[in-house]
Amino acid sequence: MALRFVGIDPETGGGNCPAVWVDDEKQEIVLQGWKADGETTARTRQDSPLPNTEAVIRLPYRMIDTVRKALDEAGS
């Protein structure tokens, strides 16, 4: 698997999540974040079904620049 690390939450402290990678081989962006709580998951299911193979995660706004960087790298 060719995952390319883009960045981690600058406030993580101990190298934990959230984090972002780019998979050039599969042409996907990989996100590690906090698992959404039941209320958030239930709300998202109103707009989009959630199969067992998927999850809803949460990333803080402070990760916007890191996600943009991943999008820019994936698009180039």
PQR file with spaces between the fields and no chain letter, atoms N, CA, C, O and H, PARSE charges and radii, in Angstrom:
ATOM       1  N    MET     1       0.849   -1.170    0.000 -0.4000 1.5000
ATOM       2  CA   MET     1       0.000    0.000    0.000 -0.0000 2.0000
ATOM       3  C    MET     1       0.896    1.235    0.000  0.5500 1.7000
ATOM       4  O    MET     1       1.847    1.331    0.776 -0.5500 1.4000
ATOM       5  N    ALA     2       0.578    2.165   -0.873 -0.4000 1.5000
ATOM       6  CA   ALA     2       1.414    3.353   -1.039 -0.0000 2.0000
ATOM       7  C    ALA     2       0.774    4.563   -0.370  0.5500 1.7000
ATOM       8  O    ALA     2       0.363    5.503   -1.051 -0.5500 1.4000
ATOM       9  H    ALA     2      -0.195    2.087   -1.503  0.4000 1.0000
ATOM      10  N    LEU     3       0.687    4.546    0.949 -0.4000 1.5000
ATOM      11  CA   LEU     3       0.154    5.697    1.664 -0.0000 2.0000
ATOM      12  C    LEU     3       1.242    6.738    1.854  0.5500 1.7000
ATOM      13  O    LEU     3       2.356    6.431    2.281 -0.5500 1.4000
ATOM      14  H    LEU     3       1.021    3.783    1.502  0.4000 1.0000
ATOM      15  N    ARG     4       0.894    7.972    1.529 -0.4000 1.5000
ATOM      16  CA   ARG     4       1.826    9.088    1.711 -0.0000 2.0000
ATOM      17  C    ARG     4       1.273    9.988    2.808  0.5500 1.7000
ATOM      18  O    ARG     4       0.200   10.573    2.660 -0.5500 1.4000
ATOM      19  H    ARG     4      -0.010    8.221    1.182  0.4000 1.0000
ATOM      20  N    PHE     5       2.001   10.094    3.893 -0.4000 1.5000
ATOM      21  CA   PHE     5       1.578   10.903    5.037 -0.0000 2.0000
ATOM      22  C    PHE     5       1.591   12.373    4.663  0.5500 1.7000
ATOM      23  O    PHE     5       2.572   12.879    4.119 -0.5500 1.4000
ATOM      24  H    PHE     5       2.873    9.618    4.013  0.4000 1.0000
ATOM      25  N    VAL     6       0.479   13.062    4.962 -0.4000 1.5000
ATOM      26  CA   VAL     6       0.376   14.494    4.663 -0.0000 2.0000
ATOM      27  C    VAL     6       0.545   15.322    5.929  0.5500 1.7000
ATOM      28  O    VAL     6       1.282   16.308    5.934 -0.5500 1.4000
ATOM      29  H    VAL     6      -0.319   12.651    5.403  0.4000 1.0000
ATOM      30  N    GLY     7      -0.130   14.930    6.997 -0.4000 1.5000
ATOM      31  CA   GLY     7       0.007   15.712    8.213 -0.0000 2.0000
ATOM      32  C    GLY     7      -0.865   15.199    9.339  0.5500 1.7000
ATOM      33  O    GLY     7      -1.750   14.365    9.148 -0.5500 1.4000
ATOM      34  H    GLY     7      -0.729   14.129    6.993  0.4000 1.0000
ATOM      35  N    ILE     8      -0.585   15.727   10.521 -0.4000 1.5000
ATOM      36  CA   ILE     8      -1.305   15.346   11.730 -0.0000 2.0000
ATOM      37  C    ILE     8      -1.772   16.614   12.426  0.5500 1.7000
ATOM      38  O    ILE     8      -1.212   17.690   12.215 -0.5500 1.4000
ATOM      39  H    ILE     8       0.134   16.405   10.676  0.4000 1.0000
ATOM      40  N    ASP     9      -2.774   16.485   13.235 -0.4000 1.5000
ATOM      41  CA   ASP     9      -3.313   17.608   13.995 -0.0000 2.0000
ATOM      42  C    ASP     9      -2.178   18.283   14.767  0.5500 1.7000
ATOM      43  O    ASP     9      -1.500   17.630   15.560 -0.5500 1.4000
ATOM      44  H    ASP     9      -3.228   15.611   13.407  0.4000 1.0000
ATOM      45  N    PRO    10      -1.964   19.581   14.543 -0.5600 1.5000
ATOM      46  CA   PRO    10      -0.859   20.267   15.212  0.2800 2.0000
ATOM      47  C    PRO    10      -1.017   20.331   16.729  0.5500 1.7000
ATOM      48  O    PRO    10      -0.047   20.613   17.432 -0.5500 1.4000
ATOM      49  N    GLU    11      -2.209   20.076   17.241 -0.4000 1.5000
ATOM      50  CA   GLU    11      -2.438   20.131   18.683 -0.0000 2.0000
ATOM      51  C    GLU    11      -2.524   18.740   19.308  0.5500 1.7000
ATOM      52  O    GLU    11      -2.999   18.596   20.434 -0.5500 1.4000
ATOM      53  H    GLU    11      -2.997   19.846   16.670  0.4000 1.0000
ATOM      54  N    THR    12      -2.069   17.720   18.587 -0.4000 1.5000
ATOM      55  CA   THR    12      -2.228   16.345   19.067 -0.0000 2.0000
ATOM      56  C    THR    12      -1.388   16.018   20.288  0.5500 1.7000
ATOM      57  O    THR    12      -1.793   15.185   21.098 -0.5500 1.4000
ATOM      58  H    THR    12      -1.682   17.837   17.672  0.4000 1.0000
ATOM      59  N    GLY    13      -0.248   16.636   20.443 -0.4000 1.5000
ATOM      60  CA   GLY    13       0.562   16.422   21.632 -0.0000 2.0000
ATOM      61  C    GLY    13       1.404   15.159   21.616  0.5500 1.7000
ATOM      62  O    GLY    13       2.622   15.243   21.775 -0.5500 1.4000
ATOM      63  H    GLY    13       0.081   17.313   19.785  0.4000 1.0000
ATOM      64  N    GLY    14       0.806   14.001   21.430 -0.4000 1.5000
ATOM      65  CA   GLY    14       1.557   12.758   21.498 -0.0000 2.0000
ATOM      66  C    GLY    14       1.591   11.988   20.196  0.5500 1.7000
ATOM      67  O    GLY    14       1.885   10.793   20.201 -0.5500 1.4000
ATOM      68  H    GLY    14      -0.183   13.932   21.300  0.4000 1.0000
ATOM      69  N    GLY    15       1.304   12.632   19.091 -0.4000 1.5000
ATOM      70  CA   GLY    15       1.349   11.957   17.806 -0.0000 2.0000
ATOM      71  C    GLY    15       0.112   11.122   17.516  0.5500 1.7000
ATOM      72  O    GLY    15       0.162   10.223   16.678 -0.5500 1.4000
ATOM      73  H    GLY    15       1.065   13.603   19.087  0.4000 1.0000
ATOM      74  N    ASN    16      -0.981   11.397   18.184 -0.4000 1.5000
ATOM      75  CA   ASN    16      -2.223   10.665   17.939 -0.0000 2.0000
ATOM      76  C    ASN    16      -3.025   11.331   16.836  0.5500 1.7000
ATOM      77  O    ASN    16      -2.571   12.293   16.216 -0.5500 1.4000
ATOM      78  H    ASN    16      -1.021   12.128   18.865  0.4000 1.0000
ATOM      79  N    CYS    17      -4.217   10.814   16.597 -0.4000 1.5000
ATOM      80  CA   CYS    17      -5.075   11.356   15.540 -0.0000 2.0000
ATOM      81  C    CYS    17      -5.581   12.735   15.929  0.5500 1.7000
ATOM      82  O    CYS    17      -5.432   13.137   17.083 -0.5500 1.4000
ATOM      83  H    CYS    17      -4.586   10.032   17.100  0.4000 1.0000
ATOM      84  N    PRO    18      -6.161   13.451   15.017 -0.5600 1.5000
ATOM      85  CA   PRO    18      -6.464   13.131   13.624  0.2800 2.0000
ATOM      86  C    PRO    18      -5.229   13.262   12.725  0.5500 1.7000
ATOM      87  O    PRO    18      -4.268   13.963   13.042 -0.5500 1.4000
ATOM      88  N    ALA    19      -5.296   12.568   11.606 -0.4000 1.5000
ATOM      89  CA   ALA    19      -4.200   12.595   10.640 -0.0000 2.0000
ATOM      90  C    ALA    19      -4.769   12.375    9.239  0.5500 1.7000
ATOM      91  O    ALA    19      -5.895   11.908    9.072 -0.5500 1.4000
ATOM      92  H    ALA    19      -6.077   11.998   11.349  0.4000 1.0000
ATOM      93  N    VAL    20      -3.954   12.727    8.233 -0.4000 1.5000
ATOM      94  CA   VAL    20      -4.380   12.649    6.834 -0.0000 2.0000
ATOM      95  C    VAL    20      -3.265   12.040    5.988  0.5500 1.7000
ATOM      96  O    VAL    20      -2.093   12.379    6.151 -0.5500 1.4000
ATOM      97  H    VAL    20      -3.038   13.106    8.369  0.4000 1.0000
ATOM      98  N    TRP    21      -3.645   11.138    5.083 -0.4000 1.5000
ATOM      99  CA   TRP    21      -2.736   10.516    4.116 -0.0000 2.0000
ATOM     100  C    TRP    21      -3.345   10.607    2.735  0.5500 1.7000
ATOM     101  O    TRP    21      -4.542   10.850    2.588 -0.5500 1.4000
ATOM     102  H    TRP    21      -4.597   10.863    4.950  0.4000 1.0000
ATOM     103  N    VAL    22      -2.507   10.409    1.711 -0.4000 1.5000
ATOM     104  CA   VAL    22      -2.957   10.291    0.324 -0.0000 2.0000
ATOM     105  C    VAL    22      -2.504    8.928   -0.181  0.5500 1.7000
ATOM     106  O    VAL    22      -1.355    8.535    0.021 -0.5500 1.4000
ATOM     107  H    VAL    22      -1.534   10.211    1.830  0.4000 1.0000
ATOM     108  N    ASP    23      -3.411    8.208   -0.839 -0.4000 1.5000
ATOM     109  CA   ASP    23      -3.092    6.920   -1.461 -0.0000 2.0000
ATOM     110  C    ASP    23      -3.135    7.130   -2.967  0.5500 1.7000
ATOM     111  O    ASP    23      -4.205    7.086   -3.575 -0.5500 1.4000
ATOM     112  H    ASP    23      -4.344    8.528   -1.004  0.4000 1.0000
ATOM     113  N    ASP    24      -1.967    7.359   -3.572 -0.4000 1.5000
ATOM     114  CA   ASP    24      -1.897    7.631   -5.005 -0.0000 2.0000
ATOM     115  C    ASP    24      -2.317    6.423   -5.830  0.5500 1.7000
ATOM     116  O    ASP    24      -2.910    6.571   -6.898 -0.5500 1.4000
ATOM     117  H    ASP    24      -1.098    7.394   -3.079  0.4000 1.0000
ATOM     118  N    GLU    25      -2.012    5.238   -5.339 -0.4000 1.5000
ATOM     119  CA   GLU    25      -2.335    4.015   -6.064 -0.0000 2.0000
ATOM     120  C    GLU    25      -3.847    3.848   -6.234  0.5500 1.7000
ATOM     121  O    GLU    25      -4.326    3.548   -7.328 -0.5500 1.4000
ATOM     122  H    GLU    25      -1.531    5.118   -4.471  0.4000 1.0000
ATOM     123  N    LYS    26      -4.589    4.043   -5.150 -0.4000 1.5000
ATOM     124  CA   LYS    26      -6.046    3.896   -5.188 -0.0000 2.0000
ATOM     125  C    LYS    26      -6.760    5.215   -5.474  0.5500 1.7000
ATOM     126  O    LYS    26      -7.978    5.250   -5.645 -0.5500 1.4000
ATOM     127  H    LYS    26      -4.200    4.286   -4.262  0.4000 1.0000
ATOM     128  N    GLN    27      -5.987    6.293   -5.522 -0.4000 1.5000
ATOM     129  CA   GLN    27      -6.513    7.644   -5.728 -0.0000 2.0000
ATOM     130  C    GLN    27      -7.570    7.990   -4.679  0.5500 1.7000
ATOM     131  O    GLN    27      -8.703    8.353   -4.996 -0.5500 1.4000
ATOM     132  H    GLN    27      -4.997    6.264   -5.383  0.4000 1.0000
ATOM     133  N    GLU    28      -7.149    7.861   -3.405 -0.4000 1.5000
ATOM     134  CA   GLU    28      -8.033    8.135   -2.281 -0.0000 2.0000
ATOM     135  C    GLU    28      -7.319    8.973   -1.229  0.5500 1.7000
ATOM     136  O    GLU    28      -6.092    8.951   -1.124 -0.5500 1.4000
ATOM     137  H    GLU    28      -6.229    7.566   -3.147  0.4000 1.0000
ATOM     138  N    ILE    29      -8.101    9.706   -0.459 -0.4000 1.5000
ATOM     139  CA   ILE    29      -7.587   10.421    0.696 -0.0000 2.0000
ATOM     140  C    ILE    29      -8.000    9.613    1.913  0.5500 1.7000
ATOM     141  O    ILE    29      -9.158    9.211    2.022 -0.5500 1.4000
ATOM     142  H    ILE    29      -9.097    9.724   -0.544  0.4000 1.0000
ATOM     143  N    VAL    30      -7.079    9.372    2.822 -0.4000 1.5000
ATOM     144  CA   VAL    30      -7.330    8.554    4.009 -0.0000 2.0000
ATOM     145  C    VAL    30      -7.321    9.468    5.228  0.5500 1.7000
ATOM     146  O    VAL    30      -6.371   10.219    5.447 -0.5500 1.4000
ATOM     147  H    VAL    30      -6.139    9.698    2.733  0.4000 1.0000
ATOM     148  N    LEU    31      -8.385    9.396    6.014 -0.4000 1.5000
ATOM     149  CA   LEU    31      -8.531   10.243    7.189 -0.0000 2.0000
ATOM     150  C    LEU    31      -8.594    9.387    8.444  0.5500 1.7000
ATOM     151  O    LEU    31      -9.284    8.368    8.480 -0.5500 1.4000
ATOM     152  H    LEU    31      -9.157    8.786    5.835  0.4000 1.0000
ATOM     153  N    GLN    32      -7.875    9.807    9.463 -0.4000 1.5000
ATOM     154  CA   GLN    32      -7.980    9.207   10.793 -0.0000 2.0000
ATOM     155  C    GLN    32      -8.530   10.289   11.688  0.5500 1.7000
ATOM     156  O    GLN    32      -7.969   11.382   11.768 -0.5500 1.4000
ATOM     157  H    GLN    32      -7.315   10.635    9.434  0.4000 1.0000
ATOM     158  N    GLY    33      -9.623    9.996   12.359 -0.4000 1.5000
ATOM     159  CA   GLY    33     -10.226   11.004   13.213 -0.0000 2.0000
ATOM     160  C    GLY    33     -10.975   10.366   14.359  0.5500 1.7000
ATOM     161  O    GLY    33     -10.910    9.153   14.561 -0.5500 1.4000
ATOM     162  H    GLY    33     -10.079    9.109   12.293  0.4000 1.0000
ATOM     163  N    TRP    34     -11.681   11.183   15.104 -0.4000 1.5000
ATOM     164  CA   TRP    34     -12.450   10.691   16.228 -0.0000 2.0000
ATOM     165  C    TRP    34     -13.734   10.068   15.711  0.5500 1.7000
ATOM     166  O    TRP    34     -14.432   10.667   14.892 -0.5500 1.4000
ATOM     167  H    TRP    34     -11.734   12.168   14.940  0.4000 1.0000
ATOM     168  N    LYS    35     -14.046    8.884   16.179 -0.4000 1.5000
ATOM     169  CA   LYS    35     -15.281    8.223   15.799 -0.0000 2.0000
ATOM     170  C    LYS    35     -16.450    9.083   16.268  0.5500 1.7000
ATOM     171  O    LYS    35     -16.486    9.533   17.413 -0.5500 1.4000
ATOM     172  H    LYS    35     -13.479    8.398   16.844  0.4000 1.0000
ATOM     173  N    ALA    36     -17.396    9.302   15.373 -0.4000 1.5000
ATOM     174  CA   ALA    36     -18.540   10.143   15.699 -0.0000 2.0000
ATOM     175  C    ALA    36     -19.435    9.463   16.737  0.5500 1.7000
ATOM     176  O    ALA    36     -19.543    8.237   16.782 -0.5500 1.4000
ATOM     177  H    ALA    36     -17.367    8.936   14.443  0.4000 1.0000
ATOM     178  N    ASP    37     -20.068   10.281   17.559 -0.4000 1.5000
ATOM     179  CA   ASP    37     -20.985    9.742   18.561 -0.0000 2.0000
ATOM     180  C    ASP    37     -22.290    9.304   17.899  0.5500 1.7000
ATOM     181  O    ASP    37     -22.514    9.558   16.715 -0.5500 1.4000
ATOM     182  H    ASP    37     -19.981   11.276   17.522  0.4000 1.0000
ATOM     183  N    GLY    38     -23.138    8.650   18.668 -0.4000 1.5000
ATOM     184  CA   GLY    38     -24.393    8.121   18.143 -0.0000 2.0000
ATOM     185  C    GLY    38     -25.305    9.181   17.561  0.5500 1.7000
ATOM     186  O    GLY    38     -25.943    8.952   16.533 -0.5500 1.4000
ATOM     187  H    GLY    38     -22.956    8.443   19.630  0.4000 1.0000
ATOM     188  N    GLU    39     -25.376   10.335   18.199 -0.4000 1.5000
ATOM     189  CA   GLU    39     -26.242   11.415   17.709 -0.0000 2.0000
ATOM     190  C    GLU    39     -25.762   11.922   16.345  0.5500 1.7000
ATOM     191  O    GLU    39     -26.565   12.130   15.436 -0.5500 1.4000
ATOM     192  H    GLU    39     -24.858   10.521   19.034  0.4000 1.0000
ATOM     193  N    THR    40     -24.460   12.116   16.214 -0.4000 1.5000
ATOM     194  CA   THR    40     -23.909   12.574   14.940 -0.0000 2.0000
ATOM     195  C    THR    40     -24.140   11.530   13.855  0.5500 1.7000
ATOM     196  O    THR    40     -24.558   11.864   12.746 -0.5500 1.4000
ATOM     197  H    THR    40     -23.808   11.947   16.953  0.4000 1.0000
ATOM     198  N    THR    41     -23.869   10.275   14.170 -0.4000 1.5000
ATOM     199  CA   THR    41     -24.050    9.202   13.196 -0.0000 2.0000
ATOM     200  C    THR    41     -25.511    9.099   12.771  0.5500 1.7000
ATOM     201  O    THR    41     -25.804    8.952   11.585 -0.5500 1.4000
ATOM     202  H    THR    41     -23.529   10.004   15.070  0.4000 1.0000
ATOM     203  N    ALA    42     -26.425    9.174   13.731 -0.4000 1.5000
ATOM     204  CA   ALA    42     -27.856    9.113   13.398 -0.0000 2.0000
ATOM     205  C    ALA    42     -28.249   10.265   12.487  0.5500 1.7000
ATOM     206  O    ALA    42     -29.020   10.082   11.545 -0.5500 1.4000
ATOM     207  H    ALA    42     -26.187    9.294   14.695  0.4000 1.0000
ATOM     208  N    ARG    43     -27.720   11.450   12.766 -0.4000 1.5000
ATOM     209  CA   ARG    43     -28.054   12.623   11.927 -0.0000 2.0000
ATOM     210  C    ARG    43     -27.522   12.456   10.510  0.5500 1.7000
ATOM     211  O    ARG    43     -28.218   12.788    9.551 -0.5500 1.4000
ATOM     212  H    ARG    43     -27.094   11.598   13.531  0.4000 1.0000
ATOM     213  N    THR    44     -26.301   11.949   10.361 -0.4000 1.5000
ATOM     214  CA   THR    44     -25.740   11.800    9.012 -0.0000 2.0000
ATOM     215  C    THR    44     -26.498   10.748    8.215  0.5500 1.7000
ATOM     216  O    THR    44     -26.584   10.838    6.990 -0.5500 1.4000
ATOM     217  H    THR    44     -25.735   11.679   11.140  0.4000 1.0000
ATOM     218  N    ARG    45     -27.043    9.763    8.895 -0.4000 1.5000
ATOM     219  CA   ARG    45     -27.817    8.715    8.209 -0.0000 2.0000
ATOM     220  C    ARG    45     -29.103    9.274    7.597  0.5500 1.7000
ATOM     221  O    ARG    45     -29.676    8.654    6.701 -0.5500 1.4000
ATOM     222  H    ARG    45     -26.974    9.690    9.889  0.4000 1.0000
ATOM     223  N    GLN    46     -29.556   10.413    8.061 -0.4000 1.5000
ATOM     224  CA   GLN    46     -30.733   11.050    7.462 -0.0000 2.0000
ATOM     225  C    GLN    46     -30.442   11.494    6.030  0.5500 1.7000
ATOM     226  O    GLN    46     -31.350   11.557    5.202 -0.5500 1.4000
ATOM     227  H    GLN    46     -29.091   10.916    8.789  0.4000 1.0000
ATOM     228  N    ASP    47     -29.190   11.799    5.740 -0.4000 1.5000
ATOM     229  CA   ASP    47     -28.784   12.279    4.420 -0.0000 2.0000
ATOM     230  C    ASP    47     -28.138   11.200    3.568  0.5500 1.7000
ATOM     231  O    ASP    47     -28.203   11.251    2.339 -0.5500 1.4000
ATOM     232  H    ASP    47     -28.452   11.748    6.413  0.4000 1.0000
ATOM     233  N    SER    48     -27.510   10.216    4.219 -0.4000 1.5000
ATOM     234  CA   SER    48     -26.769    9.199    3.485 -0.0000 2.0000
ATOM     235  C    SER    48     -26.722    7.911    4.304  0.5500 1.7000
ATOM     236  O    SER    48     -26.337    7.943    5.472 -0.5500 1.4000
ATOM     237  H    SER    48     -27.457   10.174    5.217  0.4000 1.0000
ATOM     238  N    PRO    49     -27.106    6.777    3.715 -0.5600 1.5000
ATOM     239  CA   PRO    49     -27.052    5.518    4.453  0.2800 2.0000
ATOM     240  C    PRO    49     -25.610    5.202    4.868  0.5500 1.7000
ATOM     241  O    PRO    49     -24.659    5.635    4.217 -0.5500 1.4000
ATOM     242  N    LEU    50     -25.463    4.452    5.945 -0.4000 1.5000
ATOM     243  CA   LEU    50     -24.137    4.110    6.454 -0.0000 2.0000
ATOM     244  C    LEU    50     -23.996    2.596    6.509  0.5500 1.7000
ATOM     245  O    LEU    50     -24.430    1.969    7.475 -0.5500 1.4000
ATOM     246  H    LEU    50     -26.235    4.101    6.474  0.4000 1.0000
ATOM     247  N    PRO    51     -23.388    1.996    5.472 -0.5600 1.5000
ATOM     248  CA   PRO    51     -23.202    0.549    5.496  0.2800 2.0000
ATOM     249  C    PRO    51     -22.152    0.156    6.536  0.5500 1.7000
ATOM     250  O    PRO    51     -21.398    1.002    7.016 -0.5500 1.4000
ATOM     251  N    ASN    52     -22.111   -1.116    6.873 -0.4000 1.5000
ATOM     252  CA   ASN    52     -21.176   -1.613    7.883 -0.0000 2.0000
ATOM     253  C    ASN    52     -19.716   -1.429    7.491  0.5500 1.7000
ATOM     254  O    ASN    52     -18.836   -1.484    8.350 -0.5500 1.4000
ATOM     255  H    ASN    52     -22.723   -1.803    6.482  0.4000 1.0000
ATOM     256  N    THR    53     -19.446   -1.214    6.220 -0.4000 1.5000
ATOM     257  CA   THR    53     -18.062   -1.049    5.759 -0.0000 2.0000
ATOM     258  C    THR    53     -17.580    0.395    5.835  0.5500 1.7000
ATOM     259  O    THR    53     -16.450    0.689    5.446 -0.5500 1.4000
ATOM     260  H    THR    53     -20.160   -1.169    5.521  0.4000 1.0000
ATOM     261  N    GLU    54     -18.423    1.300    6.331 -0.4000 1.5000
ATOM     262  CA   GLU    54     -18.056    2.713    6.413 -0.0000 2.0000
ATOM     263  C    GLU    54     -18.230    3.230    7.833  0.5500 1.7000
ATOM     264  O    GLU    54     -18.870    2.593    8.670 -0.5500 1.4000
ATOM     265  H    GLU    54     -19.341    1.061    6.647  0.4000 1.0000
ATOM     266  N    ALA    55     -17.643    4.405    8.089 -0.4000 1.5000
ATOM     267  CA   ALA    55     -17.752    5.034    9.408 -0.0000 2.0000
ATOM     268  C    ALA    55     -17.852    6.545    9.228  0.5500 1.7000
ATOM     269  O    ALA    55     -17.421    7.096    8.215 -0.5500 1.4000
ATOM     270  H    ALA    55     -17.124    4.923    7.409  0.4000 1.0000
ATOM     271  N    VAL    56     -18.417    7.189   10.209 -0.4000 1.5000
ATOM     272  CA   VAL    56     -18.449    8.652   10.259 -0.0000 2.0000
ATOM     273  C    VAL    56     -17.378    9.074   11.251  0.5500 1.7000
ATOM     274  O    VAL    56     -17.374    8.624   12.397 -0.5500 1.4000
ATOM     275  H    VAL    56     -18.768    6.742   11.032  0.4000 1.0000
ATOM     276  N    ILE    57     -16.466    9.942   10.809 -0.4000 1.5000
ATOM     277  CA   ILE    57     -15.420   10.451   11.701 -0.0000 2.0000
ATOM     278  C    ILE    57     -15.544   11.959   11.799  0.5500 1.7000
ATOM     279  O    ILE    57     -16.207   12.598   10.982 -0.5500 1.4000
ATOM     280  H    ILE    57     -16.470   10.307    9.879  0.4000 1.0000
ATOM     281  N    ARG    58     -14.901   12.513   12.804 -0.4000 1.5000
ATOM     282  CA   ARG    58     -14.925   13.968   13.005 -0.0000 2.0000
ATOM     283  C    ARG    58     -13.486   14.488   12.984  0.5500 1.7000
ATOM     284  O    ARG    58     -12.588   13.896   13.581 -0.5500 1.4000
ATOM     285  H    ARG    58     -14.363   11.994   13.468  0.4000 1.0000
ATOM     286  N    LEU    59     -13.290   15.600   12.288 -0.4000 1.5000
ATOM     287  CA   LEU    59     -11.998   16.287   12.272 -0.0000 2.0000
ATOM     288  C    LEU    59     -12.232   17.727   12.723  0.5500 1.7000
ATOM     289  O    LEU    59     -13.242   18.328   12.355 -0.5500 1.4000
ATOM     290  H    LEU    59     -14.020   16.082   11.803  0.4000 1.0000
ATOM     291  N    PRO    60     -11.321   18.289   13.512 -0.5600 1.5000
ATOM     292  CA   PRO    60     -11.488   19.670   13.945  0.2800 2.0000
ATOM     293  C    PRO    60     -11.163   20.652   12.811  0.5500 1.7000
ATOM     294  O    PRO    60     -10.399   20.339   11.897 -0.5500 1.4000
ATOM     295  N    TYR    61     -11.751   21.828   12.893 -0.4000 1.5000
ATOM     296  CA   TYR    61     -11.481   22.875   11.902 -0.0000 2.0000
ATOM     297  C    TYR    61      -9.989   23.162   11.755  0.5500 1.7000
ATOM     298  O    TYR    61      -9.538   23.558   10.679 -0.5500 1.4000
ATOM     299  H    TYR    61     -12.371   22.082   13.636  0.4000 1.0000
ATOM     300  N    ARG    62      -9.224   22.968   12.819 -0.4000 1.5000
ATOM     301  CA   ARG    62      -7.787   23.268   12.725 -0.0000 2.0000
ATOM     302  C    ARG    62      -7.075   22.348   11.734  0.5500 1.7000
ATOM     303  O    ARG    62      -5.914   22.588   11.401 -0.5500 1.4000
ATOM     304  H    ARG    62      -9.590   22.646   13.692  0.4000 1.0000
ATOM     305  N    MET    63      -7.751   21.298   11.255 -0.4000 1.5000
ATOM     306  CA   MET    63      -7.174   20.372   10.268 -0.0000 2.0000
ATOM     307  C    MET    63      -7.465   20.813    8.831  0.5500 1.7000
ATOM     308  O    MET    63      -7.030   20.146    7.892 -0.5500 1.4000
ATOM     309  H    MET    63      -8.694   21.103   11.525  0.4000 1.0000
ATOM     310  N    ILE    64      -8.184   21.913    8.639 -0.4000 1.5000
ATOM     311  CA   ILE    64      -8.559   22.358    7.296 -0.0000 2.0000
ATOM     312  C    ILE    64      -7.342   22.501    6.394  0.5500 1.7000
ATOM     313  O    ILE    64      -7.366   22.022    5.260 -0.5500 1.4000
ATOM     314  H    ILE    64      -8.537   22.455    9.401  0.4000 1.0000
ATOM     315  N    ASP    65      -6.284   23.144    6.863 -0.4000 1.5000
ATOM     316  CA   ASP    65      -5.092   23.328    6.026 -0.0000 2.0000
ATOM     317  C    ASP    65      -4.462   21.989    5.651  0.5500 1.7000
ATOM     318  O    ASP    65      -3.986   21.823    4.528 -0.5500 1.4000
ATOM     319  H    ASP    65      -6.265   23.533    7.784  0.4000 1.0000
ATOM     320  N    THR    66      -4.456   21.038    6.574 -0.4000 1.5000
ATOM     321  CA   THR    66      -3.883   19.720    6.289 -0.0000 2.0000
ATOM     322  C    THR    66      -4.718   18.982    5.255  0.5500 1.7000
ATOM     323  O    THR    66      -4.175   18.350    4.349 -0.5500 1.4000
ATOM     324  H    THR    66      -4.843   21.173    7.486  0.4000 1.0000
ATOM     325  N    VAL    67      -6.036   19.059    5.390 -0.4000 1.5000
ATOM     326  CA   VAL    67      -6.917   18.405    4.402 -0.0000 2.0000
ATOM     327  C    VAL    67      -6.756   19.069    3.035  0.5500 1.7000
ATOM     328  O    VAL    67      -6.716   18.382    2.014 -0.5500 1.4000
ATOM     329  H    VAL    67      -6.477   19.572    6.126  0.4000 1.0000
ATOM     330  N    ARG    68      -6.664   20.405    3.009 -0.4000 1.5000
ATOM     331  CA   ARG    68      -6.449   21.109    1.730 -0.0000 2.0000
ATOM     332  C    ARG    68      -5.128   20.665    1.090  0.5500 1.7000
ATOM     333  O    ARG    68      -5.053   20.469   -0.123 -0.5500 1.4000
ATOM     334  H    ARG    68      -6.697   20.963    3.839  0.4000 1.0000
ATOM     335  N    LYS    69      -4.099   20.511    1.912 -0.4000 1.5000
ATOM     336  CA   LYS    69      -2.804   20.071    1.405 -0.0000 2.0000
ATOM     337  C    LYS    69      -2.936   18.683    0.762  0.5500 1.7000
ATOM     338  O    LYS    69      -2.378   18.430   -0.305 -0.5500 1.4000
ATOM     339  H    LYS    69      -4.160   20.670    2.897  0.4000 1.0000
ATOM     340  N    ALA    70      -3.683   17.790    1.425 -0.4000 1.5000
ATOM     341  CA   ALA    70      -3.912   16.447    0.866 -0.0000 2.0000
ATOM     342  C    ALA    70      -4.665   16.529   -0.451  0.5500 1.7000
ATOM     343  O    ALA    70      -4.327   15.826   -1.403 -0.5500 1.4000
ATOM     344  H    ALA    70      -4.137   17.996    2.292  0.4000 1.0000
ATOM     345  N    LEU    71      -5.676   17.377   -0.513 -0.4000 1.5000
ATOM     346  CA   LEU    71      -6.440   17.543   -1.750 -0.0000 2.0000
ATOM     347  C    LEU    71      -5.562   18.094   -2.871  0.5500 1.7000
ATOM     348  O    LEU    71      -5.648   17.640   -4.012 -0.5500 1.4000
ATOM     349  H    LEU    71      -5.950   17.948    0.260  0.4000 1.0000
ATOM     350  N    ASP    72      -4.721   19.070   -2.545 -0.4000 1.5000
ATOM     351  CA   ASP    72      -3.810   19.629   -3.548 -0.0000 2.0000
ATOM     352  C    ASP    72      -2.818   18.576   -4.033  0.5500 1.7000
ATOM     353  O    ASP    72      -2.567   18.459   -5.232 -0.5500 1.4000
ATOM     354  H    ASP    72      -4.652   19.439   -1.618  0.4000 1.0000
ATOM     355  N    GLU    73      -2.256   17.810   -3.099 -0.4000 1.5000
ATOM     356  CA   GLU    73      -1.290   16.770   -3.483 -0.0000 2.0000
ATOM     357  C    GLU    73      -1.958   15.676   -4.302  0.5500 1.7000
ATOM     358  O    GLU    73      -1.356   15.157   -5.242 -0.5500 1.4000
ATOM     359  H    GLU    73      -2.461   17.905   -2.125  0.4000 1.0000
ATOM     360  N    ALA    74      -3.186   15.318   -3.962 -0.4000 1.5000
ATOM     361  CA   ALA    74      -3.899   14.267   -4.703 -0.0000 2.0000
ATOM     362  C    ALA    74      -4.261   14.745   -6.099  0.5500 1.7000
ATOM     363  O    ALA    74      -4.316   13.946   -7.033 -0.5500 1.4000
ATOM     364  H    ALA    74      -3.675   15.740   -3.198  0.4000 1.0000
ATOM     365  N    GLY    75      -4.503   16.023   -6.246 -0.4000 1.5000
ATOM     366  CA   GLY    75      -4.906   16.562   -7.541 -0.0000 2.0000
ATOM     367  C    GLY    75      -3.759   16.867   -8.489  0.5500 1.7000
ATOM     368  O    GLY    75      -3.987   17.212   -9.649 -0.5500 1.4000
ATOM     369  H    GLY    75      -4.458   16.672   -5.487  0.4000 1.0000
ATOM     370  N    SER    76      -2.522   16.743   -8.005 -0.4000 1.5000
ATOM     371  CA   SER    76      -1.390   17.089   -8.866 -0.0000 2.0000
ATOM     372  C    SER    76      -0.751   15.879   -9.499  0.5500 1.7000
ATOM     373  O    SER    76       0.215   16.012  -10.250 -0.5500 1.4000
ATOM     374  H    SER    76      -2.337   16.463   -7.063  0.4000 1.0000
